[in-house]
Amino acid sequence: MADTAPQLWWRPPGSSDIHTMVPASDGTTTFHFVPFDLEGASPALSWTGHVVACESPTPGTLTLAKKPLPPSTSQEEHEDNVARALDAISEGALAKVVVSRGQQHSSAVPPEEAFANLCQMHPNALVYLMHHPEEGTWCGATPELLLRAQQHDVDTVSLAGTRRNPSAAWTDKERVEQRLVTDHILNVLAQKGATHIVQDGPKDKTYGELAHLETRISATCRGDLHGLAQALHPTPAVCGLPVA
């Protein structure tokens, strides 16, 4: 495969099978890699191709380009961002917020090996390795299902409320966080004309070393499924509330 072509591998949740996608204009599958801010500097990526089974990529498969990275967020900057977020919540401007920070780390582990390690560590998550000639190399594992559709039947998940100790009791903070995300998803489904909406949960769900509160939601939707996915992304679980 040419270095100018995007490359992608993934391992579905609960499976040991590795998949890749061969880019083709007549392909039956489209891969979307979408940022939170569609009006920001990072573009939404999309390409179409054929899905094929494969082996896990071996070190040296990818040709990595050295590009400058944004500076790491200092501890002082992060604490200031957290303080401002708490002020915004106290003032009623935000109901929920996720304060992230960028960190640079040197590693001798190639991304192909990191992908294989994540597959072993997170058997119930979607594990992916994506390489794009302009947007870089991304590798991760996510337990969150944004949207699954079969005909008019759709499923999604509210995964919010997290603790490191699986045996600890849930607090009001985690329960409120879970409720905020679930209510948002239910509202989006209703706005998009979904019917027969059913929720199951919240229930305890453990992924890796973390325990979460999870509510599974199913519905019937006869409208634009692509538009529904766009409306759900990103959920308050990963970006906060309000989402825009």
Backbone as a ProteinNet text record, in pm:
[ID]
protein_1_A
[PRIMARY]
MADTAPQLWWRPPGSSDIHTMVPASDGTTTFHFVPFDLEGASPALSWTGHVVACESPTPGTLTLAKKPLPPSTSQEEHEDNVARALDAISEGALAKVVVSRGQQHSSAVPPEEAFANLCQMHPNALVYLMHHPEEGTWCGATPELLLRAQQHDVDTVSLAGTRRNPSAAWTDKERVEQRLVTDHILNVLAQKGATHIVQDGPKDKTYGELAHLETRISATCRGDLHGLAQALHPTPAVCGLPVA
[TERTIARY]
84.9	0	88.6	55.5	137	133.5	245.4	253.7	150.6	98.7	3.1	-138.7	-161.3	-295	-316.4	-437.4	-465.6	-463.9	-428.1	-424.3	-502.1	-572.1	-662.3	-670.5	-663.9	-689.6	-779.2	-865.8	-946.2	-982.7	-1011.1	-1054.8	-1186.9	-1298.6	-1428.9	-1434.9	-1525.7	-1541.7	-1579.3	-1518.9	-1553	-1507.2	-1416.5	-1370.3	-1218	-1163	-1017.9	-979.6	-1078.9	-1054.4	-1006.4	-904.2	-851.9	-904.1	-945.5	-995.4	-914.5	-908.5	-852.3	-944.4	-919.1	-1002.5	-913.6	-942	-869.8	-946.5	-887.7	-960	-1003.8	-1130.5	-1185.2	-1308.9	-1321.1	-1435	-1567	-1563.5	-1686.2	-1702	-1630.9	-1637.5	-1774.3	-1800.1	-1929.9	-1926.3	-1809.1	-1794.5	-1726.7	-1776.6	-1714.9	-1666.8	-1543.8	-1484.2	-1482.2	-1532	-1533.6	-1447	-1364	-1282.3	-1312	-1392.2	-1454.9	-1413	-1364.8	-1330.5	-1455.8	-1438.9	-1551.9	-1598.5	-1502.5	-1532.4	-1518.9	-1632.2	-1628.9	-1583.6	-1581.8	-1538.3	-1395.7	-1327.7	-1192	-1088.7	-962	-852.3	-840.3	-886	-873.7	-995.2	-974	-1087.5	-1147.1	-1271	-1330.8	-1275	-1229.9	-1172.1	-1272.9	-1274.5	-1369.3	-1312.9	-1317	-1282.1	-1357.9	-1373.2	-1455.7	-1368.5	-1408.8	-1331	-1399.1	-1321.2	-1368.9	-1304.6	-1384.9	-1334.7	-1284.7	-1164.3	-1107.5	-1045.9	-1048.1	-982.6	-831.8	-756.7	-611.5	-545	-413.3	-335.5	-308.1	-272.3	-236.2	-110.8	-105.3	13	138.1	249.3	375.7	456.8	544.2	627.6	702.1	698.7	760.2	660.2	534.1	430.8	404.7	402.1	373	501.1	492.7	600.9	560.4	624.5	585.2	667.2	598.2	664.7	678	793.7	814.9	759.3	656	593.5	589.6	595.6	589.5	455.7	460.7	340.6	310.6	184.4	152.7	216.8	250.9	317.1	225.5	285.8	208.8	143.3	29.1	-38	30.8	74.5	143.1	43	94.7	9	-64.9	5.5	-56.6	-169.9	-146.7	-251.5	-372.3	-345.4	-454.4	-537.2	-470.3	-542.6	-624.4	-571.2	-645.8	-769.9	-755.8	-870.9	-978.1	-934.8	-1030	-1102.9	-1029.4	-1091.3	-1194.4	-1161.2	-1255.7	-1377.7	-1356.6	-1469.1	-1562.6	-1505.3	-1587.6	-1666.5	-1603.8	-1674.9	-1792.6	-1771	-1877.5	-1993.7	-1962.4	-2068.4	-2144.8	-2071.9	-2136.7	-2228	-2188.8	-2267.7	-2381.9	-2389.1	-2496.4	-2470.5	-2350.6	-2319	-2294.4	-2246.2	-2219.4	-2284.4	-2335.6	-2387.5	-2283.8	-2201.5	-2098.3	-1984.8	-1862.6	-1748.9	-1640.3	-1571	-1456.4	-1333.2	-1246.4	-1126.1	-1009.5	-964.3	-853.4	-726.4	-615.2	-488.6	-397.1	-319.2	-225.2	-94.6	-39.8	86.6	175.2	300.4	397.3	479.6	495.6	576	658.5	780	863.9	840.9	837.7	813.8	889.9	944.4	1013.2	917.1	789.7	690.6	631.1	648	588.7	437	364.6	218.2	157.9	222.7	169.4	171.4	277.4	286	186.8	169.3	70.9	-69.2	-100	-229.6	-248.1	-146.3	-155.1	-170.1	-98.8	-109.5	-250.3	-309.1	-444.1	-546.8	-525.8	-616.4	-615.8	-499.3	-488.9	-547.6	-525.5	-566.6	-715.6	-778.6	-918.2	-999.9	-1031.9	-1103.1	-1245.1	-1305.4	-1444.4	-1456.2	-1346.6	-1348	-1318.8	-1356.5	-1314.4	-1172.6	-1079	-938.8	-906.1	-839.7	-814.8	-674	-624.1	-498.2	-522.5	-513.2	-538.9	-418.1	-372.2	-259.9	-303.9	-287.3	-324.6	-202.7	-172	-48.7	-41.5	-156.2	-154.7	-192.9	-280.7	-331.3	-263.7	-164.5	-85.3	-139.6	-87.1	-119.9	-195.7	-308	-395.3	-418.2	-405.1	-426.4	-500.5	-603.3	-678.3	-773.6	-841.8	-942	-1060.3	-1178.8	-1297.4	-1408.1	-1471.5	-1584.3	-1718.1	-1718.9	-1844.3	-1897	-2021.7	-2090.8	-2167.6	-2135.4	-2208.7	-2344.2	-2343.9	-2470.4	-2450.4	-2544.1	-2547.5	-2687.4	-2695.8	-2826.1	-2839.9	-2955.2	-2994	-3134.9	-3143.9	-3270.6	-3313.4	-3427.5	-3475.5	-3449.3	-3386.2	-3357.3	-3219.9	-3214.9	-3089	-3058.5	-2929.5	-2882.1	-2772.5	-2771	-2663.6	-2640.5	-2539.6	-2500.9	-2469.6	-2518.4	-2477.7	-2379.8	-2253.2	-2148.4	-2089.4	-2133.3	-2090.5	-2101.8	-2007.1	-1993.7	-1885.6	-1768.5	-1651.6	-1583.6	-1533.1	-1454.1	-1342.8	-1233.2	-1119.9	-1135	-1204.6	-1222.6	-1357.4	-1359.5	-1487	-1574.7	-1515.5	-1593.4	-1647.9	-1607.3	-1654.5	-1799.3	-1867.7	-2007.4	-2014.8	-2118.2	-2140.1	-2187.6	-2141.7	-2183.3	-2286.1	-2345.7	-2442.6	-2378.6	-2249.8	-2181.1	-2187.9	-2154.2	-2156.1	-2299.1	-2394.6	-2533.6	-2588.2	-2556.1	-2601.7	-2536.4	-2407.8	-2336.6	-2400	-2431.9	-2495.9	-2632.2	-2708.5	-2842.2	-2835.6	-2738	-2723	-2698.3	-2610.1	-2576.5	-2694.4	-2758.7	-2873.5	-2986.3	-3017.5	-3124.7	-3092.9	-2966.2	-2927.6	-2950.8	-2909.1	-2926.7	-3075.1	-3154.5	-3298.9	-3361.4	-3317.4	-3369.6	-3332.4	-3208.5	-3165.8	-3249	-3269.8	-3350	-3491.9	-3550.8	-3686.7	-3691.4	-3590.8	-3586.6	-3571.9	-3506.8	-3487.1	-3601.4	-3708.3	-3826.8	-3823.4	-3731.9	-3725	-3847.1	-3889.3	-4002.6	-3961.1	-4050.9	-4026.5	-3890.1	-3863.6	-3735.4	-3736.9	-3638.3	-3628.7	-3488.9	-3482.8	-3352.9	-3337.4	-3217.7	-3185.4	-3066.8	-3093.2	-2985.8	-3027.7	-2930.9	-2787.2	-2744.6	-2641.3	-2583	-2431.7	-2370	-2224.6	-2162.8	-2057.6	-1985.2	-1837.1	-1755.9	-1612.2	-1539.4	-1455.1	-1368.7	-1226.3	-1140.5	-1003.7	-1001.6	-936.3	-923.7	-1031.8	-1124.5	-1224.9	-1364.5	-1445.5	-1586.7	-1669.8	-1776.3	-1861.7	-2008	-2090.8	-2235.2	-2275.6	-2350.5	-2385.6	-2535.9	-2595.4	-2735.2	-2740.1	-2797.5	-2813.9	-2950.5	-2952.6	-3074.2	-3101.2	-3223.6	-3264.2	-3387.4	-3406.9	-3520.1	-3544	-3653.5	-3683.9	-3670.6	-3592.9	-3571	-3583.2	-3678.3	-3700.1	-3647.1	-3575	-3520.9	-3378.2	-3305.9	-3168.2	-3073.6	-3020	-2932.6	-2799.3	-2750.3	-2625.6	-2645.7	-2760.5	-2791.5	-2806.1	-2860	-2872.5	-2734.5	-2643.8	-2507.6	-2439.5	-2459.9	-2401.6	-2458.2	-2587.4	-2650.4	-2602.9	-2572.1	-2526.2	-2379.7	-2300.4	-2156.4	-2124.4	-2047.7	-2005.7	-2109.5	-2121.2	-2214.4	-2152	-2233.2	-2178.1	-2079.6	-2077.8	-1983.8	-1839.4	-1814.9	-1677.4	-1650.9	-1756.2	-1730.4	-1797.9	-1893.3	-1961.1	-2098	-2163.2	-2298.4	-2313.1	-2363	-2411.5	-2298.3	-2336.5	-2235.4	-2184.7	-2248.9	-2204	-2210
-119.2	0	124.3	221.5	341.1	419.5	492.2	569	680.7	721.9	831.6	786.1	655.7	604.1	586.6	614.3	587.7	438.1	401.6	261.2	244.8	132.7	113.5	-33.5	-59.6	-192.3	-176.1	-273.5	-270.2	-411.4	-425	-550.3	-522.2	-583.7	-557	-605.7	-549.6	-594.5	-742.1	-813.4	-952.9	-1047	-1003.5	-1085	-1090.2	-1190.2	-1197.6	-1168.3	-1138	-1116.3	-973.8	-961.3	-832.1	-802.6	-678	-637	-518.2	-506.5	-388.4	-348.9	-233	-187.4	-147.4	-205.8	-172.7	-60.6	59.2	170.7	137	167.7	143.9	230.6	293.6	382.7	307.2	176.9	97.5	13.3	50.4	-25.7	-19	-113.8	-122.7	-68.7	-25.6	25	161	253	385	404.9	449	476	626.5	668.8	810.3	830.8	931.7	970.4	1117.9	1146.9	1278.6	1348.3	1472.4	1548.1	1598.6	1644.8	1702.1	1831.3	1914.5	2046.1	2040.7	2034.4	2023.1	2152.3	2262.3	2389.7	2424.4	2331.3	2355.7	2327.4	2323.1	2306.5	2163.5	2065.8	1925.5	1884.2	1833.2	1797.4	1662.4	1640	1506.8	1423	1302.6	1214.3	1107.1	1071	969.8	902.4	769.1	698.6	566.8	519.3	402.3	288.6	165.5	51.8	-79.8	-187.4	-322.7	-373.8	-430.8	-486.6	-628.9	-657.2	-790.9	-832.1	-963.2	-1016.1	-1016.8	-999.8	-993.4	-1030.3	-1036.1	-1053.9	-917	-916.4	-791.2	-735.2	-604.7	-548.2	-565.2	-587.8	-607	-478.3	-459.3	-338.4	-318.9	-196.9	-165.2	-154.8	-194.3	-185.1	-39.8	47.2	188	267.9	364.2	460.2	589	616.3	730.1	853.3	964.6	1091.5	1169.9	1230.2	1311.4	1451	1484.3	1614.9	1682.6	1814.7	1884.7	1862.6	1844.4	1822.7	1946.4	1967.3	2079.3	2056.5	2162.6	2146.7	2080.2	2013.4	1951.6	2059	2023.8	2112.8	2100.4	2210.9	2205.8	2176.3	2133	2106.8	2233.7	2346.8	2474.4	2510.7	2492.4	2521.6	2430.9	2303.1	2207.9	2243.3	2275	2311.2	2438.5	2532.2	2654.7	2622.8	2531.4	2492	2423.5	2339.5	2271.8	2373.9	2471.4	2574.1	2654.3	2689.6	2765.9	2681.1	2551.2	2462.2	2452.5	2443.4	2437.3	2566.7	2679.3	2807.4	2810.4	2758.8	2758.1	2669.3	2557.7	2470.1	2540.7	2607.5	2679.1	2789.9	2852.6	2962.5	2913.5	2781.9	2726.7	2727.6	2769.4	2771.9	2631.8	2541.9	2404.3	2310.2	2198.4	2094.1	1984.8	1962.5	1858.7	1902.3	1873.3	1911.6	1805.3	1782	1691.2	1776.4	1790.7	1872.7	1780.9	1788.7	1704.3	1787.5	1720	1790.8	1708.4	1778.9	1712.3	1682	1564.5	1524.1	1458.9	1498.8	1435.9	1334	1215	1110.9	1041.1	1008.8	929.9	782.2	701.7	558.6	480.7	367.4	278.7	175.7	180.2	83.6	133.8	61.4	104.4	93.2	171.1	169.2	32.5	-45.8	-178.9	-267.8	-254.6	-331.7	-278.7	-146.6	-88	-139.4	-151.2	-205	-347.7	-431.7	-570.5	-576.7	-489	-486.5	-448.2	-348.4	-305.7	-415.4	-491	-602.8	-704.3	-726.5	-819.6	-760.6	-631.8	-566.9	-537.2	-514.8	-471.5	-560.2	-682.7	-775.7	-731.3	-644	-603.4	-461.8	-409.2	-275	-284.2	-178.8	-164.5	-109.1	-184.4	-142.4	-105.9	6.8	53.5	110	103.5	167.1	231.2	363.8	438	524.8	515.4	598.2	678	809.9	899	982.8	997.8	1067.1	1211.9	1275.2	1415.3	1434.1	1348.8	1366.9	1277.7	1199.2	1123.2	984.9	925.3	788.6	790.5	721	717.5	572.1	544.5	408.7	419.1	336.7	345.4	228.8	229.3	127.7	198.1	178	242.6	140.7	145.4	55.9	114.9	239.2	310.8	288.1	246.4	230.8	358.7	424.6	545.2	509	423.7	386.2	258.6	165.5	44	33.4	4.5	1.3	-124.2	-187.1	-297.5	-267.4	-237.7	-190.9	-65.3	-71.3	45.3	33.8	-75.3	-94.5	-36.3	50.9	114.8	88.7	86.3	69.7	171.5	222.9	310.5	287.3	352.5	327.6	459.3	472.3	581.2	522.9	559	508	627.2	648.1	765.6	735.5	788.8	754.2	648.9	687.1	599	596.3	479.5	467.2	365.7	384.4	293.1	167.5	178.5	64.3	-1	-116.9	-179.4	-215.4	-230.6	-270.6	-151.4	-29.8	89.3	119.1	191.2	227	346.6	347.6	462	581.2	699.8	821.3	896	999.5	1080	1143.5	1178.2	1240.2	1149.6	1021.5	930	906.2	896.9	873.9	992.8	1114.3	1233.9	1240.3	1210.1	1211.7	1113.5	993.8	893.5	942	1004.2	1051.8	1162.7	1253.6	1362.4	1308.3	1210.6	1155	1076.9	996.6	918.3	1009	1112.7	1204.9	1273.8	1310.4	1375.8	1282.5	1157.6	1061.5	1038.6	1025.7	1006.7	1126.1	1246.6	1366.7	1370.4	1332.9	1331.1	1230.6	1112.3	1011.3	1062.1	1126	1178.2	1287.6	1375.8	1484.3	1431.3	1316.6	1257.7	1164.2	1164.7	1088.5	941.9	901.6	761	723.6	599.3	548.3	419.9	370.9	246.6	251.1	362.5	380.6	303.1	217.4	133.9	150.6	170.6	180.2	69	14.7	-94.7	-51.9	-21.3	22.2	141.2	202.1	173.6	48.4	-15	-133.2	-116.2	-191.4	-188.6	-255.3	-193.7	-251	-223.2	-327.2	-312.4	-327.8	-230.2	-234.6	-209.5	-308.8	-292.6	-276.4	-170.2	-146.6	-53.7	-10.2	87.6	27.1	71.8	34.2	154.9	129.9	237.2	204.4	307.9	289.8	293.2	193.4	181	161.3	239.8	222.1	193.3	80.6	46	94.1	155	216.9	163.2	118.7	71.4	148.5	156.2	231.7	190.8	239.9	225.3	362.1	368.9	497.2	476.9	545.5	534	656.2	741.4	861.4	842	951.8	954.6	904.4	784.4	726.9	800.8	848.4	925.1	1054.9	1118	1238.9	1211.2	1093.4	1055.6	1037.8	972.6	954.7	1089.8	1181.7	1315.2	1388.6	1370.6	1438.1	1379.6	1250.9	1187	1218.7	1246.4	1268.4	1416.7	1453.8	1369.4	1372.8	1264.7	1263	1337.2	1377.8	1445.4	1359.8	1228.1	1141.3	1178.4	1230.5	1260.8	1409.3	1492.6	1634.9	1726.9	1676.9	1762.2	1806.1	1891.7	1938.3	2083.9	2171	2143	2102.4	2031.8	1976.2	2078.6	2193.3	2295.4	2431.8
0	0	0	-80.1	-90.1	39.9	65.2	188.1	192.6	75.2	71.6	102.7	110	136	285.8	336.1	477.8	504.2	625.9	665.4	795.3	807.2	920.3	957.5	1088.6	1143.1	1265.5	1289.4	1410.9	1454.3	1584.5	1644.8	1715.7	1670.2	1731.3	1876.2	1956	2094.8	2101.8	2196.2	2217.9	2109	2025.1	1913.3	1913.9	1848.1	1829.4	1684.6	1601.7	1459.1	1432.3	1351.1	1308.8	1168.3	1146.9	1016.3	965.4	834.7	771.7	657.6	600.3	490	373.4	258.2	136.2	66.1	54.7	-8.1	-150.4	-180.7	-314.5	-331.8	-446.3	-470	-472.6	-505.1	-509	-382.7	-276.1	-151.9	-86.6	1.3	68.6	211.3	257	393.5	390.3	472.4	484.1	626.6	640.4	770.9	793.5	910.4	946.2	1070.6	1067.6	1183.1	1205.4	1309	1320.3	1449.5	1441.4	1562.9	1632.9	1756.9	1829.5	1762.2	1724.1	1668.5	1516.7	1447.5	1301.8	1234.8	1310	1253.5	1295.3	1361.2	1406.7	1299.4	1342.2	1247.4	1196	1275	1234.2	1152.2	1031.3	945.4	982.3	940.5	949.4	834.8	865.8	764.8	727.1	601.5	555	431.1	430.4	307.6	300	177.5	148	96.3	127.9	81.3	111.9	98.2	124.4	253.5	342.4	467.2	442.9	490.7	477	610.2	637.4	756.4	733.7	841.8	826.9	958.9	956.4	1077.4	1139.4	1265.9	1330.8	1264.6	1238.5	1172.1	1257.5	1193.3	1263.4	1261.3	1360.9	1363.2	1231.9	1182.3	1054.5	941.4	968.4	864.9	827.5	928.4	905.5	884.7	796	776.8	846.7	959.7	1041.9	1005.8	996	968.2	1098	1117.6	1236.9	1212.3	1286.9	1273.7	1410.1	1411.3	1540.3	1609	1739.8	1818.8	1902.6	1935.9	2025.1	2161.3	2232	2362.1	2464.1	2561.1	2668.5	2754.6	2811.5	2906.1	3041.4	3096.5	3225.8	3337	3451.5	3566.8	3608.4	3604.6	3642.3	3546.4	3416.4	3318	3338.2	3365.1	3383.3	3507	3616.5	3738.4	3717.8	3639.4	3609.2	3526.2	3428.8	3347.2	3431.9	3525.9	3614.3	3701.6	3754.4	3839.1	3760.3	3636.2	3554.4	3518.9	3499.4	3470.8	3591.2	3710.7	3831.8	3851.2	3819.3	3828.3	3731.5	3609.9	3509.4	3553	3619.5	3670.3	3782.1	3871.7	3982.7	3932.5	3821	3764.8	3676.7	3653.4	3572.5	3423.5	3381.3	3238.5	3184.1	3269.1	3230.2	3330.6	3280.7	3369.3	3390.7	3289.2	3294.1	3203.2	3242.8	3159.9	3171.7	3062	3059.6	3030.9	3129.2	3114.4	3079.6	2956.5	2912.3	2901.9	2885.3	2865.9	2776.6	2697.1	2608.1	2679.5	2653.7	2714.2	2608.5	2604.4	2515.4	2593.5	2535.6	2598.7	2490.8	2525	2435	2463.6	2357.9	2374.9	2269.3	2312.2	2218.6	2160.1	2204.1	2156.1	2024.7	1915.2	1788.3	1794	1712.4	1719.1	1689	1602.2	1572.6	1697.7	1777.9	1902.2	2005.5	2008.8	2099.9	2067.5	1939.9	1897.2	1948.1	1931	1977	2129	2200.4	2346.4	2390.9	2324.8	2361	2333.1	2227	2198	2311.7	2371.8	2483.6	2611.5	2633.4	2758	2763.8	2647.4	2644.3	2549.6	2592.2	2503.2	2468.7	2550.4	2526.5	2471.6	2419.8	2361.2	2211.8	2140	2001.3	2002.6	1949	1944	1799.9	1781.1	1644.9	1630.9	1508.9	1470	1334.6	1330.4	1207.9	1175.8	1051.5	1006.9	885.5	895.9	786.9	750.1	621.7	582.3	629	654	695.9	842.5	894.4	1031	1133.4	1090.7	1186.2	1215.7	1322.4	1361	1493.2	1495.7	1613.1	1653.1	1782.3	1832.6	1965.4	1983.5	2107.5	2124.7	2239	2270.3	2334.7	2280.6	2335.8	2359.7	2477	2504.2	2461.4	2412.6	2388.5	2246.8	2239.2	2111.5	2082.1	1971.2	1933.6	1873.5	1771.9	1707.4	1627.3	1645	1563	1504.5	1375.8	1309.1	1224.5	1234	1146.8	1098.1	969.2	913.2	990.2	1058.8	1133.6	1283.7	1327.2	1469.3	1501.3	1602.2	1638.9	1785.9	1816.5	1953.9	1980.1	2101.8	2144.9	2293.6	2348.7	2487.7	2556.9	2678.6	2767.2	2867.9	2853.9	2942.8	3017.1	3138.7	3215.1	3363.4	3438.8	3579.5	3590.4	3640.5	3637.6	3773.6	3810.6	3933.1	3909.5	3981.2	3965.6	4050.7	4162.8	4252.3	4223.1	4155.5	4118.9	4238.2	4357.3	4474.5	4552.6	4516.8	4588.2	4551	4639.8	4615.1	4520.7	4437.1	4349.5	4432.1	4396.2	4466	4381.3	4441	4366.7	4243.7	4252.5	4138.5	4015.9	4031.9	3917.9	3868	3960.8	3919.2	3840.6	3885.8	3813.6	3676	3669.8	3542.4	3444.1	3492	3407.7	3359	3447.7	3411.7	3307.4	3320.3	3223.5	3083.1	3073.5	2941.8	2885	2968.8	2922.2	2874.7	2952.5	2913.2	2780.9	2761.9	2636.2	2517.6	2530.6	2421.2	2393.6	2498.6	2480.5	2409.3	2443.5	2378.2	2230.5	2198.4	2058	1978.4	2034.7	1965.9	1940.7	2041.4	2025.7	1919.5	1918.9	1821.1	1678.6	1663.8	1531.7	1492.1	1571	1534.8	1570.6	1657.8	1697.7	1781.7	1770.2	1847.2	1918.2	2003.7	2078.3	2148	2214.1	2282.7	2414.5	2432.6	2552.8	2611.3	2742.8	2808.9	2910.9	2918.7	3009.6	3094.7	3220.9	3308.2	3391.9	3461	3450.1	3526.3	3472.3	3533.1	3540.6	3630.9	3641.5	3519	3466.8	3353.4	3372.9	3369.5	3389.3	3257.1	3226.7	3109.2	3157.1	3139.6	3187	3337.9	3385.5	3528.7	3582.4	3496.9	3537.5	3537.4	3633.1	3637.7	3595.8	3520.3	3470.5	3499.5	3492.5	3486.8	3340.1	3298	3156.7	3140.9	3052.3	3013.6	2864.7	2828.8	2686.9	2640	2522.7	2470.9	2330.7	2307.8	2175.4	2131.1	1999.7	1946.1	1801.6	1747.9	1605.6	1540.8	1433.4	1366	1215.3	1155.5	1011.3	936.3	1006.5	944.4	896.4	887.6	837.9	946.4	929.1	1030.9	1038.6	924.8	926.6	1004.9	986	1061.7	1209.8	1244.5	1384.8	1447.5	1375.8	1427.3	1447.8	1353.6	1367.1	1487.8	1514	1627.5	1760.7	1762.8	1885.9	1916.6	1814.5	1833	1847.6	1950.8	2063.3	2174.3	2248.6	2360.6	2478.9	2576.6	2695	2773.4	2748	2819.2	2788.8	2669	2629.8	2610.9	2606.7	2583.2	2683.9	2762.4	2858.3	2809	2889.2	2858.2	2901.2	2811.3	2676.1	2581.8	2474.2	2384.4	2284.8	2272.3	2177.5	2243.7
[MASK]
++++++++++++++++++++++++++++++++++++++++++++++++++++++++++++++++++++++++++++++++++++++++++++++++++++++++++++++++++++++++++++++++++++++++++++++++++++++++++++++++++++++++++++++++++++++++++++++++++++++++++++++++++++++++++++++++++++++++++++++++++++

